[in-house]
Amino acid sequence: ASLAISDKYKTDIEKIKRKYWIDNFNTGIRKVQSEQFAEAIPYFKMAIAILPSDPKAYRSLAFAYAKLDSLKKAETFYKKALEIQPEDVHTLISLGTLYYKAKKYDDAIATFEKVLKIDASNKDAIYYIAVCYDLKGEPDKALEMYNEALKANPDEKDLYFNRGRLFYLREDYDNAIKDFEKVLAIDSTDFDAFCNLGKSYLFLGDRLFKQGNELEQKAGSANKAKIIELKEKEIQFYRKSLEYLLKAAKIKPEDPNLWYDIGVAYVRMGEPEKGKEAFEKSDELKSKK
């Protein structure tokens, strides 16, 4: 009989503990929802003291600390939650994002790779691994992961932009143009996409200009047809460059660097007077800064 009473008390105690845990945890959550992160912390700590085996309070406490930029404390409590639930994708993503924000890119990559072992198609993990490799200055790995990320996130304009930027830096302007055009298909007001498209076409035009000059120097008359063909395409590229740069200028008309690029495009197209006007505008805007 005494054993039965003991079991009954044990059950009652567990019920009371669970009730107090719920009260404290829910109060902490309400504080978080009201963006009262510092006020939420004591309630989550109390919930942990009542039921130290429940990972939700550790995870919520870590989130509150992260919002207060106490990244070390946030890391500690995310890790505590993972000791209890080592394969919880939500917590791993939160810890990986924390490392990303702290610029601990190696730790972030390692954490997101754990996510991919659990969920091979996780969009967030693939996205962040790509961006981390990019920020680490490892363009080959970044490009590979951007390709994977875009399979999982085909409507994510930042991925197209970032991959386009890598192509641009490699002077692979054709592929850069494709990605920047996809950015504009998603967001038709993206200033940076307009600028990078303009510059990509400008550099393509310069490349053809150089090729035409080299042909002319080798044997001008023999390559006349090819030189004419290159010249026509070169002008088309400069015209496209100007089109995108002028669209960018409608969004940010006070950007001096943009007006300088517009001036270059006009000069390349054989319109030096318009080029001069654009250069003067660029100088005027620079003098105001």
Secondary structure by P-SEA (a helix, b strand, c coil): caaaaaaaaaaaaaaaaaaaaaaaaaaaaaaaaacccccaaaaaaaaaaaccccaaaaaaaaaaaaaacaaaaaaaaaaaaaaaccccaaaaaaaaaaaaaacaaaaaaaaaaaaaaaccccaaaaaaaaaaaaaacaaaaaaaaaaaaaaaccccaaaaaaaaaaaaaacaaaaaaaaaaaaaaaccccaaaaaaaaaaaaaaaaaaaaaaaaaaaaccccaaaaaaaaaaaaaaaaaaaaaaaaaaaaaccccaaaaaaaaaaaaaaccaaaaaaaaaaaaaaaaac
